[in-house]
Amino acid sequence: MMKVSKEAIEKKSKRTSEYNIHSHLVFTLLLNFIMGVHTQYSENIRNQFLHPV
């Protein structure tokens, strides 16, 4: 009983850590993409918001 629950907990924690690593990678990629797009188009976006056509 104790052994089974311990294995289940280890399996769950391993899956959780893999999920955390995956989500962290996705978050980092998204953040880099957003920052790149922001720096690339920030002037246009700012001009559009400040001076709408």
N, C-alpha and C positions, 0 to 999 in steps of 0.2 A: 504493500500500500504506500509506504513512505517512498520507496524507490520509484514507483510509477509516478507519483506526484512530483518528485524531484526531477525526473526526466522530462515530464511535461513542462515544468517551470523552465528548465534549461532550454528546451525546444522553443518555448514561447519567447523567452528573452532573446534567443538567437534570432528568431524571426523579427522581433521588434527592433533589434539593433540593425539588422539588414535593412529593414524598412526605414529606420532613421537615417542611415547612410544614404540610401537611395533618395529619400526626400530632400536631404541636405544637398546632394549633387544636383537634383532638379532645381531646387531653390537657388543654388549658386549660378547655374546656367541661366535661369530666368532673370536673376538679378543682373548678371553681366549683359544679357540681351537687352533688358530694359534700359540699363545705363548707357549702352552703346547707341540705342535708338534715341534716347533722350539727348545725348550730347550731339548726335547727328542732326536731329530735327528740332532741337529746343528753340533755336532762333525762329524758325517758321511757325512753330506752335505758339510761341510767346507773341509774335507779331499778329497771328490770327486772333488770339484772345484779346490782345490790347487794342488792335485795330481791325475789328470784324468787317468783312466786306459787305 
